[in-house]
Amino acid sequence: MSSGRDGGRDGGRDTGRRGSHGENEKQHGTKRRRPRYRALSPLREHLREAFWFAPLLTCVGAVLLAGLTDLLDREIFAEASAAQTADTLLSFSSAAKSVVSTVSSAMLTFIGVVFSISLVSLQMAASQFSPRVLRLYVRSRLIKATFATCLATFVYTLLVQLGYDDTDDPSRAVSVPVVSTIVALAMVMLSLALFVLYVQATMRLLRVPHVIDRVTRESLQVLQDYRWLAPELGPTPGDVPSGPTLLHEGRGGVLRDVNIRWLIRVARRHDAVLYQVPRIGDFIAPGTPTVVVVGGSAPRPRRITTALNVGVDRTMHQDLSFGFRQLVDIAIRALSPAVNDPTTAVQAVDRIHQLLAVLAPVHLGELRHRDKDGAVRLVQPVPGWEATVDLAFTEVRICGAGQPQVTRRLAAALDDLLRITPEQRRAPLLLQRQLLERAVAASVHDEDNRVFALTPDRQGIG
């Protein structure tokens, strides 16, 4: 999305500063620092979105650990046989086998309990907050660690039982599961500790303030990554330059993120500049324009499609608007007649206010990614200030016009933002303030109640 009217002026000032900085670099003979894109790399985020990765990794580790402990048990039994103390170890064998067998059978039931709690938590979160917040549960490291550790304990104890000796004759036995039993007990203790933490974390995520706080912290991280790339921001042109337009050849879905490194490499190889057409979070179908190629030669569309991560839902790490979208969804669901919880809506407006206050002084323009030589290779559209303000307030204002607690909090947020926002960015906020007054006037007919509903209050109503 192109930025608002302030984008060109802000971009011009930023360009001037960058130009002056570039001249200083040339005068002093310093080399321009090569930009990094680790903060926006999609691989780490894809692995966090995938629930299978951690359990698979721990199961592989359990297989390797079972082989290692079996080897140690064989070494210990061989030394005990040489020292003629194998009978003592064999007397421990039956108790160790019983313990490991009990752990193996109980752990499968334990996994079912953990999985059942997760399903109930997901269902409650989807119905109470928003389906968009389910990603918090899928991305939770603690939930993954608990499930993966329990599954690894089950796999480990199962493999340990396969290596048991069925004989009590020291001359025929080859190992006694001493180390294996100790490790199995340690893994059980770890599973229990993680389970306690998992229950605590799940209870916290079922409380709306903690969900709102998690969404806000992730949004602030996205904004920090965006501000880290701010020196690469350029002025926003009115239209995308003309050039060959490449169409999407993959499956339809939401554009979750793009592989920036790959697109820069493709553009550099073809000596071109790629202007990304869809924003992160847009729905793209086969045949949708993806990039406009300026200069050089046009790459094959399939090479561009490879860099686009298309899925069924949005993700956070390259999407400046998705945090606002989740907070607004929580607020308007709380304001629905079925829920009727304006206090929750006020809590969401608190965080929307916080994010807009952080975003107010930040320039919103096109992200211009450069190659190792400093040449612009990829230009990405980002949401502008006006569009962000509309997203943050419009739906909450419409749904909460009849709730004085919400309108008073919206009035306080808008007045506060008007005080801290630069002059050239106040127009969207002033418009939202006027629309709020109109909405309250249409919903509240008594004059005294209208005055009360429009009185700014940071707590809504105490």
N, C-alpha and C positions, 0 to 999 in steps of 0.2 A: 504494500500500500504506500502510496506517495505520502509525504509529510504535508503538514498544513502550510499556511502562508508564511509562518515563521521559518520554515525550512530553508528557503533561499537566503534570507538575511543571515541566519545563523551559519549556514553553510559557507556564505561568502566570508564571514569573519574567520571561520575555522580554516578556510582555504588560505586566507591571507597569513594567518599564523603559521600554517604548515609551510607556505612558500618562504616566509622569512626564516623559519627554522631550517629549511632545506638549504637556503643560501649560506647560512652560518655553518652548516655541515660541510659545504663545499669549500668555504674559506679556510676552515680548520683542517680540512683533509680527512675528516672522519667518515667512516663507512656507515651507511644506513643499516640499522638493525633489521635483520630479516624477520618478518612477522611470523608468529607461530599461531597455530590453530588448535592447539591441544584442548583448550577450553570448549571448543565447539566440535570436537571430534565425535562422530556418531557411534563408534564401536563400543566405547565404554557405556554409553547410554543404552544401546541395544542390549547389551548383556545384563544391565540392571533391569530392563523391562522384561527380560526372559526369566521365567521361574524355573526352568529346567537346568540352567547352567550350574548353579551352586550344588543341587543334589547330585548331578552327574559327576562333578568334580570330586565331591566328598566320597561318593561310592567308589570311584577309581582309587582314591587315596586309601579307602578301607581295604580294598583288594591288595594293594601294595603293603599296607600295614600288616595284614594277616600273613602274607608271605614272610615279612621280616620277623614278626614275633614267632612264627613257626620255626624259622631258622635259628633264632636265639634259643628256643626251647630244646631243639635238637642238640645244640652245642652244650647247653647246661646239662642235659641228660647224659651226653657222652662223657663230660667231665665227671659227673656223679658216678657213672658206671666204672670209670677208671679209678675213682677213689672208693669204690665199693659202697656207695651210699645210695644206690638206685632204689633200694627197697623203701627208703624214707620218702623219696619223691613219688613213688607209685602209690603210697598210702594217701598222698594228697590228691591223686588223680581223680578219684571218684567224686570227691567234694567239688573239685574244680569243674568237672564235667556237669555236675548238677547245677552249679551256679550259672555257668554259661548257657546251658539249655533253658533255664528259667528266664534269663535275660532275653534270650532270642525269642521265646514265645510271647513274653510280655511286651516287648518293644513293638511288635507289629500292632498290638492293640493300642499301645500308646500313640503310635503314628496316626491311627484312626481317630483318636481323641483330638489330637492337634489339628488334623485336617477338618474335622467337624466344627471345631471352634472357628477356624478360618472361614468356612463357608457361611456360618451364621453371622460372623462379623461383616463379611462382604454384603450379605443380604440386608442387614440392618443399616449399613452405611449408605447403600444405594437408595434405600427407601427414605432415610431421614435427611441426608445431605444432598448428594447429587451423584449420578453414575460416574461423573468425571473424577470424583475423588477416590474411586476404587484403585486407581493407579498407585496411591500411597501405600496400599496394602501389598500390592504386587512388587513394589520397589523396596519394601522394608527389608533392610539387611537382617534385622533380628528374626523376623518371621522365616526368612530363607535359611538363616543359620540354624534355627531350631528344627525345622523340618529336615534339613540336610543332615544334621548331626544325628537325629533319631534314625533316619534311614541308613546312614553309614554304620551306626551301632548294630542295627539289625543285620546288615550285610556282613559286617565283620564277625559277629558271633556265629552266623550261619557257616561262614568259611572256616572258623576255628573248629566247629563241630565236625566238619568233614575231615579234619586232620587227626582226629582222635585215634589212639590205639585201643583195640578191643581186648588186649591181653593184659594180665597182671604178672606175667613172667618177665623178670628183669632181663633175661637173656634174649627175649624176643621183642620187647618194646624198644622203640626208637626215640620217643619223646614223651614229655609230660607237660601239659599246658600251664606252666607256671606264669611265664611272662604274659601269655595270651589272656589268662584270667585276670591278672592285675590290670592290663590295658582295657579289658572289657568292663571291669568295674569302674575304672577312671572315665571311660566314655559314658557309662550310665550316669555317673555323678554330674558330668558335663551336660548331659541331656536334661537332667532334672533341673539344674541351675538355669539353663536356657529356657526351659519350660516356664519356670516362675517368672523370668523376665519377659517372656512372650505373653503370658497372661496379663501382666502389668501393662505392657505396651499396647496390647489389644484393647484393654479397658480405657486407656488414654485416647486411643484413636476412635473410640465410640463416643467421645465427648467432643462436641462441636468446637469449643475454643481451641483444642489441641489440633484438630483437623485444619481449622482456619490458620493457625500459627504455622503448621507445616507447609501449607500452600504458600503463605507469605514468605517464608524463608527460602523456599525454592524459587519464588519469583524474584526475590532480591538477589539470589545467586545468578539468575539469568541476566538481570540488569547489570550486575557487576561484570559479567562476561562481555556484555554489550558495551559498557563504558570502557573496558580494557581495549576494545577495538575502536574506540572513538577517534583516535588520531587518523584512522583510515576512512573516516566519514567524509563524504563529498557533498557538494550542493546538489539538490534534487532538481533535475530538469523537468520541464513541463510534460514531455512525452519521451518514451523510449526511442533512441535513435533508430533510424530505418536500417534494415538489413535482413538477411535470410532468417526466417523464423522456423525453429525446429519444433516438431510436434511430439507429444508423448506417445510412446509405443508400448508402454507397460500396462499393467492392470489399473483399474480405477480405484480411487481411494483418497484419503486425506494425506497431503504432503506433510509428513512428520518432521523430516529434516533432510539436509543434503550433505553429501560428502564434499566439503569445501576443497580439500587437498586434491581430490580427483578432478574436480572441475577446473581448478587452476592449472593442473598438469595438462589437461586436454586443451585448454585455451592457449597455453604457452606453446604446445606442440603445433598448433595451427596458427600461431601468431595472431590471435584474435582476442576480442573482449566479449565475454558472455554476459548479457543482461537477463537476469532471471525474471520471468514474467509472473508466475504465481507466488504469492506470499507463503511463508511457512504457516500451515494450518488450513490452506485452501483445499477444496476438493478438486481433484483433477481426474478427468476421464481420458480414455484413449482418443487421441486427436487434439487434446488441449495443448495450446502453445506453452512451451517450457522455457526456452531461451531465445533471445534475439542475438544473432552473431554480427558483430561490428568489426570490420577489418579482417584481413587474413582469409582463410578458407573455412568453410563450414564443416564441422565434424559430423560423423554419422549420428543420427538421432539416438541410436541404441547406446552409444557411449554416454550420452547425457542421461538417458533413462537409468543406466546403471548407477548413477550417483544419486538418484532420487529414492528416498525411503518412503514408500507409499503404504499406508496401513489403514486400519478401520477407525483409529482414534488419534487425537493429537497427543504430542508429548511436549515436555517443557523446555528442553535445553537450548533450542534455537528459536523459541516462540515467545516473543515479548508479550503477546496478548493473552496467552492461555491461562496465566495466573489470574488476570482480571476476569476471564470467562468463568473460572471455577468459583471465585468469590461471589460474582454476580449470581451464578446459578444457586449457590447456597442461600443467598439473600432472598431471591424471588421465590424459592421453594418454601422458605420459612414464612413468606408473606402470603402464600396460597391459602385459600379458605380451608383446605383440608388440614393444614398444619397450624396456621395462625400464631406464629411465634415471632413477633416483631423484635424481641430482644436479640434473637439470633441474627436477624437482619442487621441490627445496629452493630453487632460484633463484626459482621462482614464488612460493613461500611467503614468501621474503624481501620481495618487493614487496607481497604481500597484507598482511603485517605492517606495512609502511610505510604503506599506505593506511588501514588500521584505526587506526594510531596518530594519523594526521592527523585522521581522522573522529571519534575518541573524544570530544573536547570539544565537537564541533559539535552543536547542537540539530537533531534530525530531526523535523520536523513537516510540516504542510501548507504549501505555498507559496501565499501570498495576494498576488495581483497586483492593483494598484490603478490606477485611471484618473488623469487629470491633476488631478482634484479630491481625490484621496486616498481615494476610496471603493473598497472591495473589489469587484472585478468577476469575478475568476476564482480558484478555489481548486483546486490540483493536489495529488494524493496523491504522496508520495515514500516510498521504502523506509525502514522503521524500523531502529533499531540491532540489535534481535534478529534480524530477517530478514537483515540484512547479515552479521552474524556467522555465521548458519547457512549462507548462501551461500558465505562465505569458507572455512569449515573442514569442513563436513559431508562432501562428496564426497572431498576430499583425505584426510580421516581414515579413511574407509571403504576407499578404494583403497590407502592407504599403511600400513595397520595392521601389515602384515608386514614393512615396510621400516624398520629401526631408524634409518637416516639421516633419514627423513622424520618419524618419530614424535618423535625428539629435537629436530628443528627446530620441529615444531608445539608441543611442550611449552615450548620456550624462548620462542616467540612468545606463547603464551597467558599464561605467567608474566609476561612483560614488559608485556603489555597490562593484566593485572590490577593492576600497580603504577601505571600512569599513567591508568587509566580511573576516572572518578568512581564513587562508591560505588553509586549507583542504577543503574549500567549494568553491574555486574560479574556479575549473575546469568547472562546467556547465556554469558559466558566461563567461569564456574565449571562450568556444565553441559557445555560442550565439553571442559573438562579431565577431567571425570568420564567422559564418553563415550570419550575417548581412552584412558583407563586401562582401561576395559572392553574396547575393541577390541583393545588390545595383549594383555590377559589371554586373550582368546579366540583370538588368532593365535599367541602365543608361550607355550608351555607350560612352558618351563624358567624357574625363578624368577630366576636370575642374569641370564639374557637379558632378562627382563621389566624388571628394575631398570635394566639398561643401556639398553633401548629407551626408557624414560621419563625418563632423565636429560637435563635441558635442555642443549642445545648449539646455539649460533647458527650453526654450520657443519654441523650434522647429525652427521657424523663427520669431524672435522678437515678 
